[in-house]
Amino acid sequence: MAKATKKKREYLVATTKTDFVKKMKETVKSVALTNDQAKELYDVFTAILKDTVISEKRLSLNGVGTFKVNERKARKGINPKTRQEIKIPATKTVSFKPTPVFKKEL
């Protein structure tokens, strides 16, 4: 009995805004997007992502993962050059946790 072969998936890779806009134009077949329209879609998507994370402290995208704001407490540190103790202020950072399905594809 022959083994079933998996069909190799074609990945949509975009590492920059320009790449992302180009891939969006190529991939969306139902609407003929211009460069300006694709850029506007990208800008709107990123604005929604940023605004939601800032105001709601988390954003879940099904099949992708969750963006979450984490708060780091103020702490003491040491300057490695002078060996002097310094105060490191409290900060906020954003973390991303992929969904199990997305993680499995890595």
N, C-alpha and C positions, 0 to 999 in steps of 0.2 A: 504494500500500500504506500503510495507516494505521500510525502509530507505536503501539507498545505503551505504555500508560500505567501508571505505577507506582501501586500502591495506597498511599495515604498511611498511614503507620504512626501509631497512637495512642500517644503517649508517656505513661508513668507517672511523673509528676513529683511529688517529695516533697522539700521543702527543710528540713523540720523533723521532729522525732520524731513529733509529732502527725500531720503530713501522711503520714509513712511508715506509721504504724499504720493510718490511715484507708484509704490505698490498698491496704494488705495485706488488710484486711477486705473491701474491695470486689472485689479481684482473685481471691482464693482462693475458688473456688466449691465445691470438693469438701468443704470443712469450714466449718461456720458458726462463725466466730471471734467471741468477745466482745472488747470493748475490752481487758480485762485479759489475755486470751490473746494478742492481737496485740502488746500492749506487752511481754509476757514473751518472745515470739519475738524481738522487736527487741532487748531487753536481752541475751538469750542470744547472738544473732548478734554484737552489738557486743563482748560479753565474750570470745567465741571469737576474734574478729578481734584485739582488743587483746592477749590472752594469747598467741596464736600469734606475733604480731609481736614481742612482748617476749621470749619464750623461744626462738623459732627464728630470729629476725632477718629473716624474710621470710614472706610469705603470698601464694600464687598462687591467683587465682580465675579459672577457665576462662571465657573470653569477656569478662572484665572487665579484669583486669590484675594487677600484682604490687605489693604493699606491701613496702618494704624499709627496714631501719634503716641509716642512714648515720652514720658518725662523723666529726665535724669536729675537726681538730687545734687545739690551743691556738695562739693567734697574738697578735701585737701590733697594737694599733689606736691611733687618735688621737681624743681627745675633741674634737669640733668646736667646742665652746664655749670650752674653755680651751687647746686645742692641746697638751694634755699627753698623753704616751704612756701607754697603759693596757694591761694584760694581759687578753686575752679568753680565758676558760677553754675547755677542750675540751668539746664537747657532742655529744649524739646527736639525730638528727632522723629523721623518717619521710618517705620519698618514695613516690610512686605512679607507676608506668609502665603506661599502658593497653596492651592487646593491639592488634595491627594492625587486627583486625576492629572493635573498639570505637573506635579512632582514626578509622577510615574513616567511621563513622557520625556523627562530630562535624561 
